[in-house]
Amino acid sequence: MSDYILEAVEISKSFPGVQALDGACLRIRTGEVHALLGENGAGKSTLIKILFGVYQGDSGKLIVKDREFGAMMPKLAYELGMAMIPQERTLVGHMTVGENLVLGREPRGRWGALDRNAIFRMADDCLQKYEIDLDSRVTANSLGAGAQQLVELVRALMCNARVIFMDEPTSGLTEGETQILFGIIERLKKQGVAIVYITHRLEEVFRLTDRVTVLRDGKTVANLNTSETTSAELVQLMAGKAVSEE
């Protein structure tokens, strides 16, 4: 049995005029926070979208819990215990926070009608569990960007995900919201949830993560233990040259 809950092996993907990924690899262990780093255009977001089934790779394979897949679809990814928190907001603005949290799996009464009391009870329980002070009855478009990001996170947690992809999760968050996020990540790690964490903020890498994979020009150029590297080394790996070079 593999040590990894999720593997992307030799993944390649091209778009018109662009080779986004060229044999990239990523291996994730249960209960680790794994940073995925690279400069803009390195292929980070493309890789996690292939893992989650938003895009289909041109070649390579995905291995989830020792099961091999040539390609992934979002529905299958959910069934396998994966969730993604993208940079782009996916909340339905006119719906309440509670309705967004249970979207697609709404509790219903005996005649098939939505059980609104159950919706808000489920939402409130989860918000309280993770110490997020939001009213589940307000509409999503009444929230700021940071609060919407936290709702996206809670929605993933309500799916009981075992692997969560986070793409620049602190962008738009206040300092207080960022600390809430960090607390949730540390709690999830203790529960054995794996997190793939894309960020440009190296201080977050050293604050949160266990391992680091670096992409450059669509290729995997390094896989390191966070405790055994430095900011200077990571910058050099991402850029392909020493920091002092022009």
Secondary structure, DSSP 4 states (H G I P E B T S, - for coil): --SEEEEEEEEEEEETTEEEEEEEEEEEETT-EEEEE-STTSSHHHHHHHHHTSS--SEEEEEETTEEES---HHHHHHTTEEEE-SS----TTSBHHHHHTTTS--B-TTS-B-HHHHHHHHHHHHHHTT----TTSBGGGS-HHHHHHHHHHHHHHTT-SEEEEESTTTT--HHHHHHHHHHHHHHHHTT-EEEEE-S-HHHHHHH-SEEEEEETTEEEEEEEGGG--HHHHHHHHHTS-TT--
